[in-house]
Amino acid sequence: MAGDLSGAIREHLAGHRELMAGLDAMADDLAAAARRIADVLAAGGSVWLAGNGGSAADAQHIAAEMEGRLETERPARAVHSLVVNSSTLSSVGNDYGFERVFARQVAGFARAGDLLWLISTSGRSPNLVAAAEAARAKGVGVLGFLGKGGGPLAPRCDLALVVPGANTQWIQEAHIVMGHIVCRLVDRLLPAEV
């Protein structure tokens, strides 16, 4: 039995390594995403993150890296996760439907010139599609970290970074690696004084 488990571990890691090697092709897009975020923040705007399930956890994780810090001491960044207020999620979901939980917050919080950063392994979540449409209506840019071809969300993004492959776990693992890369790049692009 232990041999079977070891084989499963090696198989997972081999697939993960193959997918991570493919991220090299996304270097220019990752740099473009970091520049866009840095430009929004430097202009006094905010970045808003959203996702569902594991991608919701990634949205919180990335917001925490930017609100707090990843590696170096620097000012806090105006980066917020739209998935953290359970009262808002449940009340908007109850009153307007789950597909409106992020769009309603975008309508209330985001301002022209801000950026909405959506994370989805499939690009098919109706609530993220609605959030992208709400952002567009307000002059808010849309960045997507997507997978599985990008789905209907990809064409609604100004910049869609689509992880190749179909394995949800590996796409999620790639998204958090990409998120850390972008956080590091933003720290290089913005002043570090505290």
C-alpha positions as CSV (number, residue, x, y, z in Angstrom):
1,M,0.0,0.0,0.0
2,A,2.8,2.5,0.9
3,G,4.3,1.9,-2.6
4,D,1.0,2.8,-4.2
5,L,0.9,6.1,-2.2
6,S,4.5,6.9,-3.1
7,G,3.6,6.3,-6.8
8,A,0.6,8.6,-6.5
9,I,2.8,11.3,-4.9
10,R,5.4,11.0,-7.7
11,E,2.7,11.1,-10.3
12,H,1.2,14.3,-8.8
13,L,4.6,16.0,-8.6
14,A,5.5,15.1,-12.2
15,G,2.3,16.6,-13.4
16,H,2.9,19.7,-11.3
17,R,6.4,20.1,-12.6
18,E,5.2,19.8,-16.2
19,L,2.6,22.5,-15.6
20,M,5.0,24.8,-13.8
21,A,7.5,24.5,-16.7
22,G,4.7,25.7,-19.0
23,L,4.4,28.9,-16.9
24,D,7.6,30.2,-18.5
25,A,5.5,31.1,-21.6
26,M,3.4,33.4,-19.4
27,A,6.3,35.6,-18.2
28,D,5.4,38.6,-20.3
29,D,1.7,38.4,-19.3
30,L,2.7,38.1,-15.6
31,A,4.9,41.2,-16.0
32,A,2.0,43.0,-17.7
33,A,-0.4,42.0,-14.8
34,A,2.1,43.3,-12.3
35,R,2.5,46.6,-14.2
36,R,-1.2,47.1,-14.4
37,I,-1.7,46.5,-10.7
38,A,1.2,48.8,-9.8
39,D,-0.2,51.5,-12.1
40,V,-3.6,51.3,-10.4
41,L,-2.1,51.4,-6.9
42,A,0.3,54.2,-7.8
43,A,-2.7,56.3,-9.1
44,G,-4.5,55.8,-5.7
45,G,-6.9,53.1,-7.0
46,S,-7.8,49.8,-5.4
47,V,-7.5,46.2,-6.6
48,W,-10.5,43.8,-5.8
49,L,-10.1,40.1,-5.8
50,A,-12.8,37.4,-6.1
51,G,-13.0,33.6,-6.7
52,N,-15.0,30.6,-5.6
53,G,-14.0,27.7,-3.4
54,G,-10.2,27.2,-3.5
55,S,-9.9,30.3,-5.7
56,A,-11.7,32.3,-3.0
57,A,-8.9,31.2,-0.6
58,D,-6.4,32.3,-3.2
59,A,-8.1,35.7,-3.5
60,Q,-7.8,36.1,0.3
61,H,-4.2,34.9,0.3
62,I,-3.1,37.3,-2.4
63,A,-4.9,40.2,-0.8
64,A,-3.2,39.4,2.5
65,E,0.2,39.4,0.8
66,M,-0.4,42.9,-0.6
67,E,-2.2,44.4,2.4
68,G,0.5,43.0,4.7
69,R,3.7,42.1,3.0
70,L,5.3,39.3,1.1
71,E,9.0,39.8,1.6
72,T,10.0,43.4,2.2
73,E,8.8,46.2,4.5
74,R,6.7,48.7,2.5
75,P,3.4,50.6,2.7
76,A,0.2,48.6,2.8
77,R,-1.4,48.2,-0.6
78,A,-5.1,48.9,-1.3
79,V,-5.9,45.3,-2.3
80,H,-9.1,43.7,-1.0
81,S,-10.8,40.4,-1.2
82,L,-14.6,40.4,-2.0
83,V,-15.0,36.9,-0.5
84,V,-14.4,37.6,3.2
85,N,-17.7,39.1,4.4
86,S,-20.0,36.2,5.1
87,S,-22.9,38.5,6.0
88,T,-22.6,40.2,2.6
89,L,-22.2,37.0,0.7
90,S,-25.2,35.4,2.4
91,S,-27.5,38.4,2.3
92,V,-26.8,39.3,-1.4
93,G,-27.0,35.6,-2.3
94,N,-30.4,35.3,-0.6
95,D,-31.8,38.6,-1.9
96,Y,-30.3,38.8,-5.4
97,G,-29.0,35.3,-6.1
98,F,-25.5,33.8,-5.7
99,E,-24.6,35.0,-9.2
100,R,-24.8,38.6,-8.0
101,V,-22.6,38.3,-4.8
102,F,-19.5,39.8,-6.4
103,A,-21.2,42.1,-8.9
104,R,-23.1,43.8,-6.1
105,Q,-19.9,44.5,-4.2
106,V,-18.2,45.8,-7.4
107,A,-21.1,48.1,-7.9
108,G,-20.8,49.4,-4.4
109,F,-17.0,49.6,-3.8
110,A,-15.1,49.8,-7.1
111,R,-14.4,53.0,-8.8
112,A,-13.3,53.8,-12.4
113,G,-9.6,53.2,-12.7
114,D,-9.7,50.3,-10.1
115,L,-8.9,46.7,-11.1
116,L,-10.9,43.6,-10.5
117,W,-8.8,40.5,-10.3
118,L,-10.8,37.3,-10.8
119,I,-9.5,33.8,-10.1
120,S,-11.2,30.8,-11.6
121,T,-10.0,27.3,-12.6
122,S,-12.7,27.1,-15.3
123,G,-13.6,30.7,-16.2
124,R,-17.3,29.5,-16.1
125,S,-18.6,30.8,-12.8
126,P,-21.7,32.9,-13.4
127,N,-20.9,35.1,-10.4
128,L,-17.5,36.0,-11.7
129,V,-18.8,36.7,-15.2
130,A,-21.4,39.0,-13.7
131,A,-18.7,40.7,-11.6
132,A,-16.6,41.3,-14.8
133,E,-19.6,42.8,-16.5
134,A,-20.3,45.1,-13.5
135,A,-16.7,46.1,-13.5
136,R,-16.7,47.0,-17.2
137,A,-19.9,49.1,-16.7
138,K,-18.0,51.2,-14.1
139,G,-14.7,51.6,-16.0
140,V,-12.9,49.1,-13.8
141,G,-10.3,46.9,-15.5
142,V,-10.5,43.1,-15.3
143,L,-7.6,40.7,-14.8
144,G,-8.2,37.0,-14.9
145,F,-6.2,34.1,-13.5
146,L,-8.0,31.3,-15.3
147,G,-7.7,27.7,-16.4
148,K,-9.3,25.1,-18.8
149,G,-9.3,27.4,-21.8
150,G,-10.6,30.5,-19.9
151,G,-14.3,29.9,-20.5
152,P,-16.7,32.8,-21.0
153,L,-14.7,34.8,-18.5
154,A,-11.6,35.2,-20.7
155,P,-13.1,37.5,-23.3
156,R,-14.4,39.7,-20.5
157,C,-10.9,40.3,-19.1
158,D,-8.5,43.0,-20.3
159,L,-5.8,40.5,-19.5
160,A,-6.5,36.8,-19.1
161,L,-3.7,34.5,-17.9
162,V,-5.0,31.0,-18.7
163,V,-3.1,28.1,-17.2
164,P,-2.9,25.3,-19.7
165,G,-4.3,22.0,-18.7
166,A,-7.4,20.6,-17.2
167,N,-6.5,19.4,-13.7
168,T,-8.2,21.7,-11.3
169,Q,-5.6,21.1,-8.5
170,W,-2.7,21.9,-10.7
171,I,-4.4,25.0,-12.0
172,Q,-5.0,26.2,-8.4
173,E,-1.3,25.4,-7.6
174,A,-0.2,27.4,-10.6
175,H,-2.5,30.3,-9.7
176,I,-0.9,30.8,-6.3
177,V,2.6,30.6,-7.7
178,M,1.5,33.2,-10.3
179,G,0.0,35.3,-7.5
180,H,3.3,35.3,-5.5
181,I,5.2,36.2,-8.7
182,V,2.9,39.2,-9.3
183,C,3.2,40.3,-5.7
184,R,7.0,40.2,-5.9
185,L,6.9,42.2,-9.1
186,V,4.5,44.8,-7.7
187,D,6.9,45.3,-4.8
188,R,9.7,45.9,-7.3
189,L,7.6,48.4,-9.3
190,L,6.3,50.5,-6.4
191,P,8.3,52.5,-3.8
192,A,9.3,50.5,-0.7
193,E,9.5,53.4,1.8
194,V,7.4,52.8,5.0
